[in-house]
Amino acid sequence: MSHPPRSNRGHRERNGDHRERNGDHRHYRDPHDDRRPSPDTDRSPSSRPPSYPREADSAPTHVRDVPRVKQQDSKCTHMCSRRGIMLICAVLTNALVLICVVAAQMVSSGMTSAANMGGFNINSNFNLQGTELQKARELDMQYSQMRAPGIYGGIAFSLTFGVLSLLFVVSGNKPAHLMSRKLLVGALVFQAVGAAGYVVAVGLYLHFIIGVNATDICQQRERLYARSGYTWMNCDVGGADAAVALFGLITAILYTAGAVLTVNTIRGVRRYLQERKRREAERPRGPLRAATSAV
């Protein structure tokens, strides 16, 4: 005998009552129902991912249509290249050498020279009087005359190299491959001469200053000022003279670095021009070969 299938209604009702008591409002699926639930009915609203408007759709269309403007290099861009920066720094250090040479002369000229220039009241601030004052003036004048070649040479040397460095900076306002080859070679020679010249000039300047400070005039001047309490007026190499030597050596280093960069620039320009000539020589051969093969 075949038994009638048992109805699951009671189980469904109990399950439904149990779900309603628990507050679960999700749809109940009959285990004998072959229909698959749609994904929209199974998902709860809280589990659905939020949808956001696309920013690309809301963006104005005129932003996309803006043409790109090709940027052109200015003259300052070429002047501020690596070798240009070295020359600019050399101009500044030449100016510092010039200032320190003038300052060294003013400091070592003596108290009487400073008083004559209006630096202070000699009667109230100067301890020398009578014959000592006259002797100090004579020694200051002789010492300043002995140092005169150093200050005149230092001013002329630093001013000349500073102006020439500035001219080479201004002349480098074009790309390297558009500049004259003679100009690049001239800049190379100038920087090489400047590097060697500054090293020699610093050595000669210090040798000259030490020689002047070793004379009897400087020794007498030192003792005269020491009796009046001015012990800082001595025959040692002053701070301003040491600053001249320091900035001079820095300038020599800058010229050396600039010469190395200029050599690299000349080599790069040579390779660029050779490559361009080779491409220009190969360009007209294509049509000629095509015409020959067609005939």
ZADO-1210 file (C-alpha; in nm, 4 decimals, padded with zeros to 6 digits):
<atoms>
<atom x="00.0000" y="00.0000" z="00.0000" code="MET" pos="1"/>
<atom x="00.1174" y="00.3431" z="-00.0792" code="SER" pos="2"/>
<atom x="00.0797" y="00.5953" z="00.1908" code="HIS" pos="3"/>
<atom x="-00.0244" y="00.9451" z="00.0970" code="PRO" pos="4"/>
<atom x="00.2515" y="01.1964" z="00.1276" code="PRO" pos="5"/>
<atom x="00.2565" y="01.3721" z="00.4493" code="ARG" pos="6"/>
<atom x="00.1753" y="01.7319" z="00.4347" code="SER" pos="7"/>
<atom x="00.4385" y="01.9698" z="00.5517" code="ASN" pos="8"/>
<atom x="00.1848" y="02.2326" z="00.6202" code="ARG" pos="9"/>
<atom x="00.2137" y="02.1922" z="00.9908" code="GLY" pos="10"/>
<atom x="00.5860" y="02.2259" z="00.9777" code="HIS" pos="11"/>
<atom x="00.5553" y="02.5341" z="00.7557" code="ARG" pos="12"/>
<atom x="00.3022" y="02.6890" z="00.9871" code="GLU" pos="13"/>
<atom x="00.5170" y="02.6180" z="01.2875" code="ARG" pos="14"/>
<atom x="00.8205" y="02.7506" z="01.1099" code="ASN" pos="15"/>
<atom x="00.6266" y="03.0529" z="00.9916" code="GLY" pos="16"/>
<atom x="00.4992" y="03.1187" z="01.3418" code="ASP" pos="17"/>
<atom x="00.8484" y="03.0831" z="01.4740" code="HIS" pos="18"/>
<atom x="00.9846" y="03.3257" z="01.2168" code="ARG" pos="19"/>
<atom x="00.7146" y="03.5781" z="01.2842" code="GLU" pos="20"/>
<atom x="00.7840" y="03.5588" z="01.6541" code="ARG" pos="21"/>
<atom x="01.1511" y="03.6221" z="01.5964" code="ASN" pos="22"/>
<atom x="01.0720" y="03.9149" z="01.3718" code="GLY" pos="23"/>
<atom x="01.2438" y="03.7655" z="01.0643" code="ASP" pos="24"/>
<atom x="01.0677" y="03.8971" z="00.7549" code="HIS" pos="25"/>
<atom x="01.2796" y="03.7160" z="00.4991" code="ARG" pos="26"/>
<atom x="01.1002" y="03.5010" z="00.2500" code="HIS" pos="27"/>
<atom x="01.0724" y="03.1344" z="00.3346" code="TYR" pos="28"/>
<atom x="01.1733" y="02.8889" z="00.0690" code="ARG" pos="29"/>
<atom x="00.9872" y="02.5653" z="00.0365" code="ASP" pos="30"/>
<atom x="01.2342" y="02.2743" z="00.0258" code="PRO" pos="31"/>
<atom x="01.0158" y="02.1026" z="-00.2417" code="HIS" pos="32"/>
<atom x="00.9985" y="02.4173" z="-00.4537" code="ASP" pos="33"/>
<atom x="01.2389" y="02.3930" z="-00.7510" code="ASP" pos="34"/>
<atom x="01.2238" y="02.7621" z="-00.8288" code="ARG" pos="35"/>
<atom x="01.5404" y="02.9469" z="-00.7496" code="ARG" pos="36"/>
<atom x="01.5011" y="03.2741" z="-00.5676" code="PRO" pos="37"/>
<atom x="01.6191" y="03.5834" z="-00.7447" code="SER" pos="38"/>
<atom x="01.9287" y="03.7444" z="-00.6055" code="PRO" pos="39"/>
<atom x="01.7361" y="04.0653" z="-00.5522" code="ASP" pos="40"/>
<atom x="01.4912" y="03.8977" z="-00.3150" code="THR" pos="41"/>
<atom x="01.7629" y="03.7207" z="-00.1118" code="ASP" pos="42"/>
<atom x="01.9717" y="04.0233" z="-00.0540" code="ARG" pos="43"/>
<atom x="01.8686" y="04.2594" z="00.2149" code="SER" pos="44"/>
<atom x="01.8824" y="04.6328" z="00.1434" code="PRO" pos="45"/>
<atom x="02.1597" y="04.6747" z="00.3982" code="SER" pos="46"/>
<atom x="02.3821" y="04.4192" z="00.2220" code="SER" pos="47"/>
<atom x="02.3594" y="04.5824" z="-00.1186" code="ARG" pos="48"/>
<atom x="02.6639" y="04.7911" z="-00.2112" code="PRO" pos="49"/>
<atom x="02.5876" y="05.1631" z="-00.2317" code="PRO" pos="50"/>
<atom x="02.5934" y="05.3171" z="-00.5746" code="SER" pos="51"/>
<atom x="02.7750" y="05.6450" z="-00.6269" code="TYR" pos="52"/>
<atom x="02.7562" y="05.8733" z="-00.9290" code="PRO" pos="53"/>
<atom x="03.0563" y="05.8626" z="-01.1551" code="ARG" pos="54"/>
<atom x="03.2738" y="06.1698" z="-01.1328" code="GLU" pos="55"/>
<atom x="03.3836" y="06.1326" z="-01.4930" code="ALA" pos="56"/>
<atom x="03.0227" y="06.1664" z="-01.6101" code="ASP" pos="57"/>
<atom x="02.9642" y="06.4746" z="-01.3997" code="SER" pos="58"/>
<atom x="03.2905" y="06.6415" z="-01.5018" code="ALA" pos="59"/>
<atom x="03.2495" y="06.9201" z="-01.7561" code="PRO" pos="60"/>
<atom x="03.3365" y="06.8228" z="-02.1086" code="THR" pos="61"/>
<atom x="03.5271" y="07.1416" z="-02.1810" code="HIS" pos="62"/>
<atom x="03.8041" y="07.0353" z="-01.9407" code="VAL" pos="63"/>
<atom x="03.8855" y="06.7363" z="-02.1567" code="ARG" pos="64"/>
<atom x="03.9014" y="06.9376" z="-02.4746" code="ASP" pos="65"/>
<atom x="04.1697" y="07.1810" z="-02.3499" code="VAL" pos="66"/>
<atom x="04.4680" y="07.1531" z="-02.5865" code="PRO" pos="67"/>
<atom x="04.8109" y="07.1019" z="-02.4422" code="ARG" pos="68"/>
<atom x="05.0381" y="07.3992" z="-02.4804" code="VAL" pos="69"/>
<atom x="05.3989" y="07.3163" z="-02.5588" code="LYS" pos="70"/>
<atom x="05.6277" y="07.4856" z="-02.3095" code="GLN" pos="71"/>
<atom x="05.9214" y="07.6715" z="-02.4550" code="GLN" pos="72"/>
<atom x="06.2443" y="07.7029" z="-02.2639" code="ASP" pos="73"/>
<atom x="06.3282" y="08.0575" z="-02.1672" code="SER" pos="74"/>
<atom x="06.6695" y="08.2172" z="-02.1776" code="LYS" pos="75"/>
<atom x="06.7016" y="08.1867" z="-01.8014" code="CYS" pos="76"/>
<atom x="06.6658" y="07.8087" z="-01.8316" code="THR" pos="77"/>
<atom x="06.9752" y="07.7849" z="-02.0510" code="HIS" pos="78"/>
<atom x="07.1683" y="08.0411" z="-01.8463" code="MET" pos="79"/>
<atom x="07.0958" y="07.8440" z="-01.5285" code="CYS" pos="80"/>
<atom x="07.2405" y="07.5188" z="-01.6576" code="SER" pos="81"/>
<atom x="07.5070" y="07.3410" z="-01.4549" code="ARG" pos="82"/>
<atom x="07.7958" y="07.5228" z="-01.6182" code="ARG" pos="83"/>
<atom x="07.5984" y="07.8469" z="-01.6005" code="GLY" pos="84"/>
<atom x="07.5446" y="07.8032" z="-01.2270" code="ILE" pos="85"/>
<atom x="07.9190" y="07.7541" z="-01.1806" code="MET" pos="86"/>
<atom x="07.9874" y="08.0796" z="-01.3615" code="LEU" pos="87"/>
<atom x="07.7212" y="08.2634" z="-01.1604" code="ILE" pos="88"/>
<atom x="07.8774" y="08.1400" z="-00.8358" code="CYS" pos="89"/>
<atom x="08.2177" y="08.2460" z="-00.9678" code="ALA" pos="90"/>
<atom x="08.0822" y="08.5966" z="-01.0261" code="VAL" pos="91"/>
<atom x="07.9676" y="08.6111" z="-00.6627" code="LEU" pos="92"/>
<atom x="08.2964" y="08.4822" z="-00.5234" code="THR" pos="93"/>
<atom x="08.4884" y="08.7311" z="-00.7372" code="ASN" pos="94"/>
<atom x="08.2775" y="09.0055" z="-00.5814" code="ALA" pos="95"/>
<atom x="08.3580" y="08.8695" z="-00.2348" code="LEU" pos="96"/>
<atom x="08.7296" y="08.8668" z="-00.3158" code="VAL" pos="97"/>
<atom x="08.7054" y="09.2296" z="-00.4264" code="LEU" pos="98"/>
<atom x="08.5246" y="09.3307" z="-00.1069" code="ILE" pos="99"/>
<atom x="08.7728" y="09.1467" z="00.1156" code="CYS" pos="100"/>
<atom x="09.0736" y="09.3058" z="-00.0585" code="VAL" pos="101"/>
<atom x="08.9338" y="09.6530" z="00.0039" code="VAL" pos="102"/>
<atom x="08.8409" y="09.5647" z="00.3635" code="ALA" pos="103"/>
<atom x="09.1899" y="09.4291" z="00.4324" code="ALA" pos="104"/>
<atom x="09.3454" y="09.7520" z="00.3139" code="GLN" pos="105"/>
<atom x="09.1125" y="09.9629" z="00.5268" code="MET" pos="106"/>
<atom x="09.1734" y="09.7539" z="00.8408" code="VAL" pos="107"/>
<atom x="09.5514" y="09.7484" z="00.8075" code="SER" pos="108"/>
<atom x="09.5881" y="10.1145" z="00.7133" code="SER" pos="109"/>
<atom x="09.6143" y="10.2153" z="01.0791" code="GLY" pos="110"/>
<atom x="09.4328" y="10.4369" z="01.3262" code="MET" pos="111"/>
<atom x="09.5614" y="10.7631" z="01.1829" code="THR" pos="112"/>
<atom x="09.4346" y="10.6821" z="00.8361" code="SER" pos="113"/>
<atom x="09.0939" y="10.5936" z="00.9774" code="ALA" pos="114"/>
<atom x="09.0881" y="10.9199" z="01.1673" code="ALA" pos="115"/>
<atom x="09.1768" y="11.1157" z="00.8535" code="ASN" pos="116"/>
<atom x="08.8874" y="10.9491" z="00.6708" code="MET" pos="117"/>
<atom x="08.6486" y="11.0696" z="00.9416" code="GLY" pos="118"/>
<atom x="08.6000" y="10.7388" z="01.1198" code="GLY" pos="119"/>
<atom x="08.6326" y="10.8862" z="01.4708" code="PHE" pos="120"/>
<atom x="08.7552" y="11.1897" z="01.6592" code="ASN" pos="121"/>
<atom x="09.1304" y="11.1519" z="01.6865" code="ILE" pos="122"/>
<atom x="09.1614" y="11.3890" z="01.9833" code="ASN" pos="123"/>
<atom x="08.9206" y="11.1967" z="02.2062" code="SER" pos="124"/>
<atom x="08.9692" y="10.8344" z="02.0967" code="ASN" pos="125"/>
<atom x="09.3361" y="10.8173" z="02.0042" code="PHE" pos="126"/>
<atom x="09.5974" y="10.7752" z="02.2772" code="ASN" pos="127"/>
<atom x="09.9012" y="10.8800" z="02.0702" code="LEU" pos="128"/>
<atom x="10.0071" y="11.2403" z="02.0975" code="GLN" pos="129"/>
<atom x="10.2975" y="11.4600" z="01.9948" code="GLY" pos="130"/>
<atom x="10.5932" y="11.2866" z="01.8365" code="THR" pos="131"/>
<atom x="10.4351" y="10.9423" z="01.8725" code="GLU" pos="132"/>
<atom x="10.1335" y="11.0572" z="01.6741" code="LEU" pos="133"/>
<atom x="10.3528" y="11.1978" z="01.3995" code="GLN" pos="134"/>
<atom x="10.5595" y="10.8803" z="01.3942" code="LYS" pos="135"/>
<atom x="10.2435" y="10.6663" z="01.3730" code="ALA" pos="136"/>
<atom x="10.1194" y="10.8679" z="01.0764" code="ARG" pos="137"/>
<atom x="10.4483" y="10.8248" z="00.8926" code="GLU" pos="138"/>
<atom x="10.4556" y="10.4507" z="00.9596" code="LEU" pos="139"/>
<atom x="10.0912" y="10.4075" z="00.8554" code="ASP" pos="140"/>
<atom x="10.1542" y="10.5920" z="00.5314" code="MET" pos="141"/>
<atom x="10.4638" y="10.3860" z="00.4523" code="GLN" pos="142"/>
<atom x="10.2869" y="10.0603" z="00.5380" code="TYR" pos="143"/>
<atom x="09.9876" y="10.1490" z="00.3203" code="SER" pos="144"/>
<atom x="10.2169" y="10.2319" z="00.0292" code="GLN" pos="145"/>
<atom x="10.3922" y="09.8989" z="00.0707" code="MET" pos="146"/>
<atom x="10.0583" y="09.7158" z="00.0576" code="ARG" pos="147"/>
<atom x="09.9311" y="09.9215" z="-00.2381" code="ALA" pos="148"/>
<atom x="10.0426" y="09.6738" z="-00.5106" code="PRO" pos="149"/>
<atom x="09.8473" y="09.4002" z="-00.3368" code="GLY" pos="150"/>
<atom x="09.5222" y="09.5954" z="-00.3239" code="ILE" pos="151"/>
<atom x="09.5504" y="09.7319" z="-00.6763" code="TYR" pos="152"/>
<atom x="09.6378" y="09.3921" z="-00.8181" code="GLY" pos="153"/>
<atom x="09.3634" y="09.2202" z="-00.6243" code="GLY" pos="154"/>
<atom x="09.0990" y="09.4688" z="-00.7377" code="ILE" pos="155"/>
<atom x="09.2027" y="09.4478" z="-01.1026" code="ALA" pos="156"/>
<atom x="09.2291" y="09.0681" z="-01.0986" code="PHE" pos="157"/>
<atom x="08.8960" y="08.9954" z="-00.9282" code="SER" pos="158"/>
<atom x="08.7106" y="09.2643" z="-01.1229" code="LEU" pos="159"/>
<atom x="08.8395" y="09.1362" z="-01.4586" code="THR" pos="160"/>
<atom x="08.7468" y="08.7749" z="-01.3935" code="PHE" pos="161"/>
<atom x="08.4125" y="08.8729" z="-01.2450" code="GLY" pos="162"/>
<atom x="08.3105" y="09.0779" z="-01.5494" code="VAL" pos="163"/>
<atom x="08.4285" y="08.8106" z="-01.7952" code="LEU" pos="164"/>
<atom x="08.2410" y="08.5429" z="-01.6019" code="SER" pos="165"/>
<atom x="07.9262" y="08.7528" z="-01.6182" code="LEU" pos="166"/>
<atom x="07.9674" y="08.7962" z="-01.9955" code="LEU" pos="167"/>
<atom x="07.9955" y="08.4208" z="-02.0439" code="PHE" pos="168"/>
<atom x="07.6833" y="08.3717" z="-01.8312" code="VAL" pos="169"/>
<atom x="07.4850" y="08.6142" z="-02.0463" code="VAL" pos="170"/>
<atom x="07.6159" y="08.4606" z="-02.3699" code="SER" pos="171"/>
<atom x="07.4856" y="08.1184" z="-02.2664" code="GLY" pos="172"/>
<atom x="07.1200" y="08.2127" z="-02.3175" code="ASN" pos="173"/>
<atom x="07.0759" y="07.9560" z="-02.5981" code="LYS" pos="174"/>
<atom x="07.0863" y="07.5777" z="-02.6120" code="PRO" pos="175"/>
<atom x="07.4356" y="07.4347" z="-02.6278" code="ALA" pos="176"/>
<atom x="07.3945" y="07.2955" z="-02.9805" code="HIS" pos="177"/>
<atom x="07.2917" y="07.6392" z="-03.1103" code="LEU" pos="178"/>
<atom x="07.5863" y="07.8198" z="-02.9539" code="MET" pos="179"/>
<atom x="07.9020" y="07.8907" z="-03.1444" code="SER" pos="180"/>
<atom x="08.1719" y="07.6320" z="-03.1034" code="ARG" pos="181"/>
<atom x="08.4276" y="07.9094" z="-03.0560" code="LYS" pos="182"/>
<atom x="08.2239" y="08.0449" z="-02.7675" code="LEU" pos="183"/>
<atom x="08.2200" y="07.7084" z="-02.5903" code="LEU" pos="184"/>
<atom x="08.5939" y="07.6641" z="-02.6449" code="VAL" pos="185"/>
<atom x="08.6523" y="08.0194" z="-02.5234" code="GLY" pos="186"/>
<atom x="08.4538" y="07.9502" z="-02.2064" code="ALA" pos="187"/>
<atom x="08.6569" y="07.6353" z="-02.1511" code="LEU" pos="188"/>
<atom x="08.9891" y="07.8177" z="-02.1929" code="VAL" pos="189"/>
<atom x="08.8739" y="08.1049" z="-01.9718" code="PHE" pos="190"/>
<atom x="08.7697" y="07.8771" z="-01.6863" code="GLN" pos="191"/>
<atom x="09.0875" y="07.6715" z="-01.7099" code="ALA" pos="192"/>
<atom x="09.2985" y="07.9891" z="-01.7007" code="VAL" pos="193"/>
<atom x="09.0842" y="08.1251" z="-01.4177" code="GLY" pos="194"/>
<atom x="09.1299" y="07.8137" z="-01.2052" code="ALA" pos="195"/>
<atom x="09.5075" y="07.8134" z="-01.2489" code="ALA" pos="196"/>
<atom x="09.5311" y="08.1906" z="-01.2238" code="GLY" pos="197"/>
<atom x="09.3447" y="08.2115" z="-00.8953" code="TYR" pos="198"/>
<atom x="09.5613" y="07.9464" z="-00.7336" code="VAL" pos="199"/>
<atom x="09.8735" y="08.1352" z="-00.8402" code="VAL" pos="200"/>
<atom x="09.7212" y="08.4706" z="-00.7415" code="ALA" pos="201"/>
<atom x="09.6317" y="08.3488" z="-00.3915" code="VAL" pos="202"/>
<atom x="09.9836" y="08.2193" z="-00.3396" code="GLY" pos="203"/>
<atom x="10.1395" y="08.5440" z="-00.4610" code="LEU" pos="204"/>
<atom x="09.9029" y="08.7550" z="-00.2508" code="TYR" pos="205"/>
<atom x="09.9820" y="08.5678" z="00.0706" code="LEU" pos="206"/>
<atom x="10.3538" y="08.5727" z="-00.0082" code="HIS" pos="207"/>
<atom x="10.3371" y="08.9460" z="-00.0688" code="PHE" pos="208"/>
<atom x="10.1430" y="09.0180" z="00.2517" code="ILE" pos="209"/>
<atom x="10.3748" y="08.8036" z="00.4631" code="ILE" pos="210"/>
<atom x="10.6751" y="08.9800" z="00.3094" code="GLY" pos="211"/>
<atom x="10.5311" y="09.3241" z="00.3878" code="VAL" pos="212"/>
<atom x="10.4496" y="09.2222" z="00.7454" code="ASN" pos="213"/>
<atom x="10.8067" y="09.1004" z="00.7960" code="ALA" pos="214"/>
<atom x="10.9621" y="09.4430" z="00.7243" code="THR" pos="215"/>
<atom x="11.1047" y="09.6776" z="00.9892" code="ASP" pos="216"/>
<atom x="10.8332" y="09.9331" z="00.9203" code="ILE" pos="217"/>
<atom x="10.5634" y="09.6862" z="01.0230" code="CYS" pos="218"/>
<atom x="10.7609" y="09.5833" z="01.3347" code="GLN" pos="219"/>
<atom x="10.8095" y="09.9453" z="01.4460" code="GLN" pos="220"/>
<atom x="10.4434" y="10.0163" z="01.3800" code="ARG" pos="221"/>
<atom x="10.3387" y="09.7149" z="01.5870" code="GLU" pos="222"/>
<atom x="10.5522" y="09.8197" z="01.8860" code="ARG" pos="223"/>
<atom x="10.4289" y="10.1784" z="01.8660" code="LEU" pos="224"/>
<atom x="10.0645" y="10.0755" z="01.8735" code="TYR" pos="225"/>
<atom x="10.1275" y="09.8130" z="02.1436" code="ALA" pos="226"/>
<atom x="10.2621" y="10.0811" z="02.3828" code="ARG" pos="227"/>
<atom x="09.9306" y="10.2631" z="02.3472" code="SER" pos="228"/>
<atom x="09.7227" y="09.9509" z="02.4098" code="GLY" pos="229"/>
<atom x="09.6363" y="09.8641" z="02.0492" code="TYR" pos="230"/>
<atom x="09.7662" y="09.5090" z="02.0536" code="THR" pos="231"/>
<atom x="09.5426" y="09.3987" z="01.7643" code="TRP" pos="232"/>
<atom x="09.7459" y="09.6133" z="01.5248" code="MET" pos="233"/>
<atom x="10.0170" y="09.3515" z="01.4682" code="ASN" pos="234"/>
<atom x="10.2149" y="09.2062" z="01.1794" code="CYS" pos="235"/>
<atom x="10.0256" y="08.8777" z="01.1506" code="ASP" pos="236"/>
<atom x="09.8114" y="08.7873" z="00.8534" code="VAL" pos="237"/>
<atom x="09.4740" y="08.9474" z="00.9222" code="GLY" pos="238"/>
<atom x="09.1322" y="08.7947" z="00.8924" code="GLY" pos="239"/>
<atom x="09.0483" y="08.9976" z="00.5828" code="ALA" pos="240"/>
<atom x="09.3637" y="08.8717" z="00.4080" code="ASP" pos="241"/>
<atom x="09.2717" y="08.5152" z="00.5028" code="ALA" pos="242"/>
<atom x="08.9221" y="08.5730" z="00.3623" code="ALA" pos="243"/>
<atom x="09.0768" y="08.6887" z="00.0334" code="VAL" pos="244"/>
<atom x="09.2719" y="08.3636" z="00.0112" code="ALA" pos="245"/>
<atom x="08.9687" y="08.1527" z="00.1074" code="LEU" pos="246"/>
<atom x="08.7308" y="08.3016" z="-00.1484" code="PHE" pos="247"/>
<atom x="09.0064" y="08.2928" z="-00.4080" code="GLY" pos="248"/>
<atom x="09.0480" y="07.9180" z="-00.3630" code="LEU" pos="249"/>
<atom x="08.6710" y="07.8691" z="-00.3760" code="ILE" pos="250"/>
<atom x="08.6660" y="08.0596" z="-00.7045" code="THR" pos="251"/>
<atom x="08.9414" y="07.8355" z="-00.8406" code="ALA" pos="252"/>
<atom x="08.7361" y="07.5268" z="-00.7487" code="ILE" pos="253"/>
<atom x="08.4297" y="07.6712" z="-00.9227" code="LEU" pos="254"/>
<atom x="08.6278" y="07.7442" z="-01.2371" code="TYR" pos="255"/>
<atom x="08.7667" y="07.3900" z="-01.2347" code="THR" pos="256"/>
<atom x="08.4198" y="07.2370" z="-01.2032" code="ALA" pos="257"/>
<atom x="08.2903" y="07.4682" z="-01.4750" code="GLY" pos="258"/>
<atom x="08.5731" y="07.3648" z="-01.7080" code="ALA" pos="259"/>
<atom x="08.4889" y="06.9964" z="-01.6579" code="VAL" pos="260"/>
<atom x="08.1202" y="07.0602" z="-01.7292" code="LEU" pos="261"/>
<atom x="08.2098" y="07.2624" z="-02.0392" code="THR" pos="262"/>
<atom x="08.4214" y="06.9743" z="-02.1711" code="VAL" pos="263"/>
<atom x="08.1243" y="06.7399" z="-02.1255" code="ASN" pos="264"/>
<atom x="07.8982" y="06.9904" z="-02.3026" code="THR" pos="265"/>
<atom x="08.1342" y="07.0173" z="-02.5993" code="ILE" pos="266"/>
<atom x="08.1481" y="06.6384" z="-02.6311" code="ARG" pos="267"/>
<atom x="07.7708" y="06.6117" z="-02.6098" code="GLY" pos="268"/>
<atom x="07.7235" y="06.8788" z="-02.8780" code="VAL" pos="269"/>
<atom x="07.9745" y="06.7027" z="-03.1032" code="ARG" pos="270"/>
<atom x="07.7900" y="06.3710" z="-03.0713" code="ARG" pos="271"/>
<atom x="07.4577" y="06.5428" z="-03.1325" code="TYR" pos="272"/>
<atom x="07.5801" y="06.7149" z="-03.4488" code="LEU" pos="273"/>
<atom x="07.7356" y="06.3952" z="-03.5825" code="GLN" pos="274"/>
<atom x="07.4127" y="06.2061" z="-03.5228" code="GLU" pos="275"/>
<atom x="07.2092" y="06.4763" z="-03.6940" code="ARG" pos="276"/>
<atom x="07.4404" y="06.4783" z="-03.9964" code="LYS" pos="277"/>
<atom x="07.4145" y="06.1021" z="-04.0228" code="ARG" pos="278"/>
<atom x="07.0348" y="06.1151" z="-04.0178" code="ARG" pos="279"/>
<atom x="07.0268" y="06.3930" z="-04.2754" code="GLU" pos="280"/>
<atom x="07.2599" y="06.1924" z="-04.4982" code="ALA" pos="281"/>
<atom x="07.0406" y="05.8818" z="-04.4756" code="GLU" pos="282"/>
<atom x="06.7109" y="06.0630" z="-04.5260" code="ARG" pos="283"/>
<atom x="06.7241" y="06.1340" z="-04.9080" code="PRO" pos="284"/>
<atom x="06.8452" y="05.7805" z="-04.9900" code="ARG" pos="285"/>
<atom x="06.5012" y="05.6304" z="-04.9247" code="GLY" pos="286"/>
<atom x="06.3117" y="05.7928" z="-05.2188" code="PRO" pos="287"/>
<atom x="06.6058" y="05.7281" z="-05.4531" code="LEU" pos="288"/>
<atom x="06.6045" y="05.3576" z="-05.3723" code="ARG" pos="289"/>
<atom x="06.2266" y="05.3412" z="-05.4173" code="ALA" pos="290"/>
<atom x="06.2484" y="05.5095" z="-05.7587" code="ALA" pos="291"/>
<atom x="06.5323" y="05.2770" z="-05.8664" code="THR" pos="292"/>
<atom x="06.3373" y="04.9680" z="-05.7677" code="SER" pos="293"/>
<atom x="06.0282" y="05.0947" z="-05.9528" code="ALA" pos="294"/>
<atom x="06.2247" y="05.1408" z="-06.2765" code="VAL" pos="295"/>
</atoms>
